[in-house]
């Protein structure tokens, strides 16, 4: 009896020990699993944070690039506005000068001019327009004026018509051909001046400068001299040769006061002063 009781007690003890070991082992495994989960979560968080940081950096770079593009666009718009204003000023100046010439010569919309000195009618209307613009070279008539051959006046009138129609490249070629073909024409000084104007409106400022300077050197008695000197100053201004521009414009003011050229020269000098040139 005692032996059986002892055996039963021993079995219960063994069962008790076996039953206690299983939860302990399970707790250890769970702890390890929890640790692994924690470490994985930490790694995932670090990776996520790095991705967000990289994305944030990329966004910052994109914003900086966008600001730079906006700045470039603003500069281009400003340059475009400035260029448009200069172009409008050039056209307005040319148009004003053409109107003055037309008013002096009596040019009307049809292209005819009144004859001078009781000539009793000019030849072709186009030739008379060109001659009238030249100032005194008209066909026929008395008063000691020299008749201008139809060939040079026709060529001049054709070149001048191209200029009035804003066909500046063609006008340049036409005036160059005129000066080559008729260097001794009484219209040569005018052709030389309008060649400079065509270059100027085309913004070919070095070529315009040379053309206007040639008016002064080759035709010092020309009626176009004040305007040519004014445009010499304008060309120097466009070429950013400030001292030459200032000296030339000051010469125009001093030599031709109270004239359109003198007033325009004074206005440009005042503009240069406000620009600190």
C-alpha positions as CSV (number, residue, x, y, z in Angstrom):
1,X,0.0,0.0,0.0
2,X,2.7,2.4,1.0
3,X,4.6,1.5,-2.1
4,X,1.6,2.2,-4.4
5,X,1.0,5.5,-2.6
6,X,4.6,6.5,-3.1
7,X,4.5,5.7,-6.8
8,X,1.3,7.7,-7.2
9,X,2.9,10.7,-5.5
10,X,6.0,10.4,-7.7
11,X,3.9,10.3,-10.8
12,X,1.9,13.4,-9.8
13,X,5.2,15.2,-9.1
14,X,6.5,14.3,-12.5
15,X,3.3,15.4,-14.2
16,X,3.4,18.6,-12.2
17,X,7.0,19.3,-13.4
18,X,6.1,18.5,-17.0
19,X,3.1,20.8,-16.9
20,X,5.2,23.7,-15.6
21,X,7.9,23.4,-18.3
22,X,5.7,23.9,-21.3
23,X,4.5,27.5,-20.5
24,X,8.0,28.6,-19.7
25,X,9.3,27.5,-23.0
26,X,6.4,29.2,-24.8
27,X,7.0,32.5,-23.0
28,X,10.7,32.5,-24.1
29,X,9.7,32.0,-27.7
30,X,7.0,34.7,-27.5
31,X,9.6,37.1,-26.0
32,X,11.9,36.4,-28.9
33,X,9.1,36.9,-31.4
34,X,8.1,40.2,-29.8
35,X,11.7,41.3,-29.9
36,X,12.0,40.5,-33.5
37,X,8.7,42.3,-34.2
38,X,10.0,45.4,-32.3
39,X,13.3,45.4,-34.2
40,X,11.5,45.0,-37.6
41,X,9.2,47.9,-36.7
42,X,12.1,50.1,-35.7
43,X,13.9,49.2,-39.0
44,X,10.8,49.9,-41.0
45,X,10.4,53.3,-39.3
46,X,14.0,54.2,-40.0
47,X,13.6,53.3,-43.7
48,X,10.4,55.2,-43.9
49,X,12.0,58.3,-42.3
50,X,14.9,58.1,-44.7
51,X,12.6,57.9,-47.7
52,X,10.6,60.9,-46.5
53,X,13.8,62.8,-45.9
54,X,15.0,62.1,-49.4
55,X,11.6,63.0,-50.9
56,X,11.6,66.2,-48.9
57,X,15.1,67.1,-50.2
58,X,13.9,66.4,-53.8
59,X,10.9,68.6,-53.2
60,X,13.1,71.4,-51.9
61,X,15.3,71.1,-55.0
62,X,12.3,71.2,-57.3
63,X,11.0,74.3,-55.6
64,X,14.4,76.0,-56.0
65,X,14.5,75.1,-59.7
66,X,10.9,76.4,-60.1
67,X,11.9,79.7,-58.5
68,X,14.9,80.0,-60.8
69,X,12.6,79.3,-63.8
70,X,10.2,82.0,-62.6
71,X,13.1,84.5,-62.3
72,X,14.3,83.7,-65.8
73,X,10.7,84.1,-67.2
74,X,10.5,87.5,-65.4
75,X,13.8,88.6,-66.9
76,X,12.7,87.5,-70.4
77,X,9.4,89.3,-70.1
78,X,11.2,92.5,-69.0
79,X,13.7,92.2,-71.9
80,X,10.8,91.6,-74.3
81,X,8.8,94.6,-73.0
82,X,11.9,96.7,-73.3
83,X,12.6,95.5,-76.8
84,X,9.0,96.2,-77.9
85,X,9.1,99.7,-76.4
86,X,12.4,100.4,-78.3
87,X,10.9,99.1,-81.5
88,X,7.8,101.3,-81.1
89,X,10.0,104.3,-80.4
90,X,12.0,103.6,-83.5
91,X,8.9,103.3,-85.7
92,X,7.4,106.4,-84.2
93,X,10.6,108.3,-84.7
94,X,10.8,107.2,-88.3
95,X,7.2,107.9,-89.0
96,X,7.5,111.4,-87.5
97,X,10.4,112.2,-89.7
98,X,8.7,110.8,-92.8
99,X,5.7,113.0,-92.1
100,X,7.9,116.1,-91.7
101,X,9.6,115.3,-95.0
102,X,6.2,114.8,-96.7
103,X,4.9,118.1,-95.2
104,X,7.9,120.0,-96.5
105,X,7.7,118.6,-100.0
106,X,3.9,118.7,-100.3
107,X,3.6,114.9,-100.7
108,X,0.0,113.7,-100.7
109,X,-1.4,110.3,-100.4
110,X,-1.3,109.7,-104.2
111,X,2.4,110.4,-104.3
112,X,2.2,113.7,-106.3
113,X,3.7,117.0,-105.2
114,X,3.2,120.5,-106.3
115,X,5.8,121.8,-108.7
116,X,8.0,124.6,-107.6
117,X,9.2,127.8,-109.3
118,X,6.3,127.9,-111.7
119,X,7.5,124.8,-113.5
120,X,4.0,124.1,-114.9
121,X,3.9,120.5,-113.7
122,X,6.5,117.9,-112.6
123,X,7.1,114.8,-114.7
124,X,6.0,111.5,-113.2
125,X,4.3,111.7,-109.8
126,X,6.7,109.3,-108.2
127,X,9.8,111.2,-109.5
128,X,8.4,114.5,-108.3
129,X,7.8,113.0,-104.8
130,X,11.4,111.9,-104.6
131,X,12.6,115.2,-105.9
132,X,10.5,117.2,-103.5
133,X,11.7,115.1,-100.6
134,X,15.3,115.8,-101.6
135,X,14.5,119.5,-101.3
136,X,14.6,121.5,-104.4
137,X,15.6,119.0,-107.1
138,X,12.4,119.2,-109.3
139,X,11.9,118.5,-113.0
140,X,11.8,121.5,-115.3
141,X,11.1,125.0,-114.0
142,X,13.2,128.1,-113.7
143,X,14.9,129.6,-110.7
144,X,18.3,128.1,-111.5
145,X,17.4,124.6,-110.2
146,X,19.0,121.7,-112.0
147,X,16.7,119.1,-113.5
148,X,17.2,115.6,-112.1
149,X,17.3,112.7,-114.6
150,X,14.3,110.4,-114.4
151,X,16.5,107.3,-113.8
152,X,18.0,108.4,-110.5
153,X,14.8,109.9,-109.2
154,X,12.9,106.7,-110.1
155,X,15.4,104.6,-108.4
156,X,15.4,106.8,-105.3
157,X,11.6,106.9,-105.2
158,X,11.5,103.1,-105.4
159,X,13.9,102.7,-102.5
160,X,12.1,105.4,-100.5
161,X,8.8,103.6,-101.1
162,X,10.2,100.3,-99.7
163,X,11.3,102.2,-96.6
164,X,7.8,103.8,-96.1
165,X,6.3,100.3,-96.4
166,X,8.6,99.0,-93.7
167,X,10.4,96.7,-96.1
168,X,13.7,97.6,-94.5
169,X,15.9,94.8,-95.8
170,X,14.8,95.6,-99.4
171,X,15.2,99.3,-98.8
172,X,18.8,98.8,-97.6
173,X,19.6,97.0,-100.8
174,X,17.8,99.6,-102.9
175,X,19.6,102.6,-101.3
176,X,23.0,100.8,-101.6
177,X,22.3,100.2,-105.3
178,X,21.3,103.8,-105.8
179,X,24.4,105.2,-104.2
180,X,26.5,102.8,-106.3
181,X,24.7,103.7,-109.5
182,X,24.2,107.5,-108.9
183,X,27.0,108.7,-106.6
184,X,26.8,112.2,-108.0
185,X,23.0,112.5,-107.8
186,X,21.6,115.5,-105.9
187,X,19.6,112.9,-104.0
188,X,22.7,111.0,-102.8
189,X,22.8,112.7,-99.4
190,X,19.2,111.8,-98.8
191,X,19.7,108.3,-99.9
192,X,22.7,108.0,-97.6
193,X,20.7,109.2,-94.7
194,X,17.7,106.9,-95.3
195,X,20.1,104.0,-95.7
196,X,21.2,104.8,-92.1
197,X,17.5,104.9,-91.0
198,X,16.8,101.5,-92.5
199,X,19.8,100.0,-90.7
200,X,18.8,101.8,-87.5
201,X,15.2,100.5,-87.5
202,X,16.6,97.0,-88.2
203,X,18.8,97.4,-85.1
204,X,21.9,97.1,-87.1
205,X,23.5,99.9,-85.1
206,X,27.2,99.6,-86.2
207,X,26.1,99.8,-89.9
208,X,23.7,102.6,-89.1
209,X,26.4,104.5,-87.3
210,X,28.7,104.2,-90.3
211,X,25.9,105.3,-92.7
212,X,25.0,108.4,-90.7
213,X,28.7,109.4,-90.2
214,X,29.1,109.2,-94.0
215,X,26.4,111.9,-94.3
216,X,28.5,114.2,-92.2
217,X,31.8,113.4,-94.0
218,X,30.6,113.3,-97.6
219,X,27.7,115.7,-97.5
220,X,28.6,118.4,-95.0
221,X,26.2,120.9,-96.6
222,X,23.2,118.5,-96.6
223,X,20.0,119.5,-95.0
224,X,20.1,116.0,-93.4
225,X,23.3,116.8,-91.4
226,X,21.5,117.8,-88.1
227,X,19.4,114.6,-88.2
228,X,22.3,112.5,-89.2
229,X,24.4,113.8,-86.3
230,X,21.5,113.2,-84.0
231,X,21.3,109.6,-85.2
232,X,25.0,109.2,-84.7
233,X,24.4,110.0,-81.1
234,X,21.5,107.6,-80.9
235,X,23.7,104.8,-82.4
236,X,26.4,105.4,-79.9
237,X,23.8,105.2,-77.2
238,X,22.5,101.9,-78.5
239,X,26.0,100.6,-78.7
240,X,26.5,101.6,-75.0
241,X,29.4,104.0,-76.0
242,X,28.2,106.5,-73.5
243,X,30.9,109.1,-73.8
244,X,30.7,109.3,-77.6
245,X,26.9,109.4,-77.4
246,X,27.1,112.3,-74.9
247,X,29.6,114.3,-76.9
248,X,27.8,113.9,-80.2
249,X,24.4,114.8,-78.7
250,X,25.8,117.8,-76.9
251,X,27.3,118.9,-80.2
252,X,23.8,118.7,-81.8
253,X,22.3,120.8,-79.0
254,X,25.0,123.4,-79.3
255,X,25.0,123.6,-83.1
256,X,21.3,123.3,-83.8
257,X,19.4,124.8,-80.8
258,X,15.6,125.3,-81.1
259,X,15.4,122.7,-83.9
260,X,13.7,119.3,-83.8
261,X,17.1,117.6,-83.9
262,X,18.5,119.8,-81.1
263,X,15.4,119.2,-78.9
264,X,15.6,115.4,-79.4
265,X,19.3,115.5,-78.6
266,X,18.6,117.4,-75.4
267,X,15.9,114.9,-74.5
268,X,18.2,112.0,-74.9
269,X,20.9,113.7,-72.9
270,X,18.4,114.1,-70.0
271,X,17.5,110.4,-70.3
272,X,21.1,109.5,-70.1
273,X,21.5,111.6,-67.0
274,X,18.6,109.8,-65.3
275,X,20.3,106.5,-66.3
276,X,23.6,107.6,-64.8
277,X,25.4,107.4,-68.2
